Amino acid sequence: MEGQKVIVCKNCGSNAIQVTTSGANGCAFAGFGFILICVGIWIPFIGWFIVMPIGALMMISSFLFPLLQKRFSVNCQNCKHKFYIDKEEYEQYKESIK
């Protein structure tokens, strides 16, 4: 099997993996916050004073995800097993696929 040798599936031993990075999580959180703000505009009082501030806090906190995340989610493409790796192992993985 060719490819990177840094991260292998703990279940089947395959190196065909997909890493979910903190940027993807932050974008999803920001998108959901934006949707809450858009919906909150159209709902009087509850939307203005509860839903919109929650959406704004979600958007602001989505910028902190990439800075604070220490573990990355990894999915095996062969057996669909999900496991986690630390930041150092992820950095080694990025170097190996260049």
N, C-alpha and C positions, 0 to 999 in steps of 0.2 A: 504494500500500500504506500503510495507516494504522498507527499504533502508534509505539513508541519508535524513535529514529534513532541511538542511541548505539552499540549493538552490532549489527553485521550479519555474516552468515556470510561467511567469507573464500572459500568455495567457490562458492556460488550467489548471494550478495548479498541473501538474505532476512533480514528482521528478526524472523522467528518463531523465537525461540531459547528454550532452557531452561537456566538456570544452576544448577549443583550447588554449593551453598554448603558452607562448612566445618562448619556445624552438622549437616548431613546426614551428612557423613563421620564426625564425632565420635559421633553417635548410633549409626551402624552399628558402629563400633569398640567402643563401650560395650556394645552388645547382644551382640556376639560374645564379649567378655570375660565378660559375665554368663553366657552359655551355657557357657563353659569352666569357670567356677566351679561351676555346677550339675552339670556332668558330673564334675568333679574330686572332688566330695563323695563320689560313689559308687564311686570307684576307689581302693582302699587303696594307701597309700604313694606310688605314682607320681602319682596324682591329687592327693593331699594336698600333696606336696612339690614337684611340678613343674607340673602342669596348673593348679591353683588359684592359685599365685603368678603364673603367666603371665597368667591371666585378670584377676587383680587389677591387675597392671601395665598391662594393656590398658585397663581401665576408668579408671584414674587418668590415663593418658596421653591418653585421649579428650577430657579437658577442656582439654588443651593445643592440640588441633587448631585450634579457632577463633582462638586467640591467635597462632599461628605461621604460619598459612596466608597466603601472599602472592599466590597465583594461584588462580583459580577455573575450574573446568571448565565449558564451554559446549557444548551440543548443538543443532545446527540441527534444527528440527522438519520441514523440507521435505526436505533431502537427507541427514540423519543424520550430517553432518560434525561431528567433535569438535575443538574448539580451546580455547585457554586465554586468559584475560584477567587483567590485573593488578588489584590492589585499588582503585586510583584509578578505573579504568574501570568497575569494578563499582559503586562509590559513585555515579558519574554515572548509571549505568543505574537504580539504585534511585530517584534523584531524578526521573528522567524518567518513571517509570511511576506516580508518585503522582498 
